[in-house]
Amino acid sequence: MSPDAKVALITGAGHGIGRATAKLLARRGWLVGVNDLKEEFVTEACGEIGANAFPVVQNVASREGINAAVDAVMARAGRLDGLVNNAAWVRYQAIPDIAPETVDRMVQIGFNGVIWGIQAAAAAMNAERGGTIVNVASAAGFRSAPHSLVYSGIKAGVMGMTRAAAVELGRGNIRVNAVAPSAIPTEGTSRHRSAERDAKRIADTPLGRLGTVDDIARAIAYLMESDSDFVTGQVLSADGGIGIAIN
Ligand SMILES: NC(=O)c1ccc[n+]([C@@H]2O[C@H](COP(=O)([O-])OP(=O)(O)OC[C@H]3O[C@@H](n4cnc5c(N)ncnc54)[C@H](O)[C@@H]3O)[C@@H](O)[C@H]2O)c1
């Protein structure tokens, strides 16, 4: 591990898109703090990623939680160059069935967690070296299916926060961008998928396939790394073109 290696914290990296992103950045030489709620998730992910990963077990749904996660990265690595605000907890409910506890839990991690993540990372990043923050939004922030009132609202909010943070933090040499994936098979989405829905999505997608966690990891890595040095405040759709197609 080079002493100059960049250091990232990826929230919710025990599974899915977060884990794939942690793996890719580690392969590209980053030292990666792998965050998740449970030790077993983090241990398994770190085992798969190898030497460039270290565990950050923490619930990042609160300001205290994300502050503690960033503190753990600073204690382990002495610097923070990148944050991926990826963790989410998602439920889809018809409007009459939306329950306050579901809204609270989704908002705490998916919306408030992004605010506190940006705040904590901006405080920890070094102005001379700069930093990058990538928020994981969703195609659902642009368009909606039924039962997505809360999720679509949160993800549209994340896109707004991305622009607001980019404007405020640019002079501090911190870039803030977002990715907006379409439906990607992961542990988190398995309950909402069916062969029929997948077939419809594939038919509606110009590139003719479902995306993978690695597709999204590459889009995030582009925004995290110097290839995107003059890009900030943007939402990059990684969706095989489904968002620009008329179906
Ligand atoms: N998979 C998709 O189809 C898709 C599409 C668009 C956007 N997204 C977004 O991508 C991100 C990752 O989704 P995924 O499908 O990989 O999810 P996933 O459920 O497979 O993984 C999410 C991880 O976040 C962790 N997590 C949840 N709450 C946490 C908390 N409070 N603190 C720490 N960790 C926590 C979970 O334990 C889990 O390991 C989410 O923001 C999601 O909204 C996913």
The ligand as an SDF file (V2000), in Angstrom:
LIG
                    3D

 44 48  0  0  0  0  0  0  0  0999 V2000
  -30.0320   -1.9740   -6.6950 N   0  0  0  0  0  0  0  0  0  0  0  0
  -30.7820   -1.1180   -7.3920 C   0  0  0  0  0  0  0  0  0  0  0  0
  -31.6230   -1.4660   -8.2350 O   0  0  0  0  0  0  0  0  0  0  0  0
  -30.6200    0.3640   -7.1550 C   0  0  0  0  0  0  0  0  0  0  0  0
  -31.1390    1.2460   -8.1220 C   0  0  0  0  0  0  0  0  0  0  0  0
  -30.9980    2.6060   -7.9050 C   0  0  0  0  0  0  0  0  0  0  0  0
  -30.3740    3.0630   -6.7720 C   0  0  0  0  0  0  0  0  0  0  0  0
  -29.9040    2.1870   -5.8480 N   0  0  0  0  0  0  0  0  0  0  0  0
  -29.2550    2.7290   -4.6580 C   0  0  0  0  0  0  0  0  0  0  0  0
  -27.9710    2.1340   -4.5380 O   0  0  0  0  0  0  0  0  0  0  0  0
  -27.6170    2.0490   -3.1660 C   0  0  0  0  0  0  0  0  0  0  0  0
  -27.2060    0.6320   -2.8310 C   0  0  0  0  0  0  0  0  0  0  0  0
  -28.2670   -0.2310   -3.1650 O   0  0  0  0  0  0  0  0  0  0  0  0
  -28.0990   -1.8130   -3.1900 P   0  0  0  0  0  0  0  0  0  0  0  0
  -29.1800   -2.3280   -4.0580 O   0  0  0  0  0  0  0  0  0  0  0  0
  -26.6860   -2.1610   -3.4630 O   0  0  0  0  0  0  0  0  0  0  0  0
  -28.4900   -2.1380   -1.6740 O   0  0  0  0  0  0  0  0  0  0  0  0
  -28.2470   -3.4380   -0.7520 P   0  0  0  0  0  0  0  0  0  0  0  0
  -29.4630   -3.5100    0.1140 O   0  0  0  0  0  0  0  0  0  0  0  0
  -27.8590   -4.6220   -1.5540 O   0  0  0  0  0  0  0  0  0  0  0  0
  -27.0230   -2.9600    0.1290 O   0  0  0  0  0  0  0  0  0  0  0  0
  -27.1560   -1.8440    0.9550 C   0  0  0  0  0  0  0  0  0  0  0  0
  -26.2770   -2.0170    2.1720 C   0  0  0  0  0  0  0  0  0  0  0  0
  -26.4690   -0.8770    3.0160 O   0  0  0  0  0  0  0  0  0  0  0  0
  -26.4380   -1.3300    4.3640 C   0  0  0  0  0  0  0  0  0  0  0  0
  -27.0980   -0.3750    5.2360 N   0  0  0  0  0  0  0  0  0  0  0  0
  -28.4300   -0.1170    5.3270 C   0  0  0  0  0  0  0  0  0  0  0  0
  -28.6660    0.7880    6.2900 N   0  0  0  0  0  0  0  0  0  0  0  0
  -27.4410    1.1110    6.8040 C   0  0  0  0  0  0  0  0  0  0  0  0
  -27.0410    1.9790    7.8390 C   0  0  0  0  0  0  0  0  0  0  0  0
  -27.9380    2.6820    8.5400 N   0  0  0  0  0  0  0  0  0  0  0  0
  -25.7120    2.0830    8.1300 N   0  0  0  0  0  0  0  0  0  0  0  0
  -24.8030    1.3430    7.4330 C   0  0  0  0  0  0  0  0  0  0  0  0
  -25.1430    0.4990    6.4410 N   0  0  0  0  0  0  0  0  0  0  0  0
  -26.4450    0.3880    6.1380 C   0  0  0  0  0  0  0  0  0  0  0  0
  -27.1600   -2.6770    4.3080 C   0  0  0  0  0  0  0  0  0  0  0  0
  -26.8710   -3.4690    5.4430 O   0  0  0  0  0  0  0  0  0  0  0  0
  -26.6340   -3.2670    3.0040 C   0  0  0  0  0  0  0  0  0  0  0  0
  -25.4620   -4.0450    3.1940 O   0  0  0  0  0  0  0  0  0  0  0  0
  -28.8200    2.5600   -2.3920 C   0  0  0  0  0  0  0  0  0  0  0  0
  -28.6460    3.9320   -2.1140 O   0  0  0  0  0  0  0  0  0  0  0  0
  -29.9650    2.3700   -3.3690 C   0  0  0  0  0  0  0  0  0  0  0  0
  -31.0580    3.2210   -3.1190 O   0  0  0  0  0  0  0  0  0  0  0  0
  -30.0140    0.8370   -6.0200 C   0  0  0  0  0  0  0  0  0  0  0  0
  1  2  1  0
  2  3  2  0
  2  4  1  0
  4  5  1  0
  4 44  2  0
  5  6  2  0
  6  7  1  0
  7  8  2  0
  8  9  1  0
  8 44  1  0
  9 10  1  0
  9 42  1  0
 10 11  1  0
 11 12  1  0
 11 40  1  0
 12 13  1  0
 13 14  1  0
 14 15  2  0
 14 16  1  0
 14 17  1  0
 17 18  1  0
 18 19  2  0
 18 20  1  0
 18 21  1  0
 21 22  1  0
 22 23  1  0
 23 24  1  0
 23 38  1  0
 24 25  1  0
 25 26  1  0
 25 36  1  0
 26 27  1  0
 26 35  1  0
 27 28  2  0
 28 29  1  0
 29 30  1  0
 29 35  2  0
 30 31  1  0
 30 32  2  0
 32 33  1  0
 33 34  2  0
 34 35  1  0
 36 37  1  0
 36 38  1  0
 38 39  1  0
 40 41  1  0
 40 42  1  0
 42 43  1  0
M  CHG  2   8   1  16  -1
M  END
$$$$
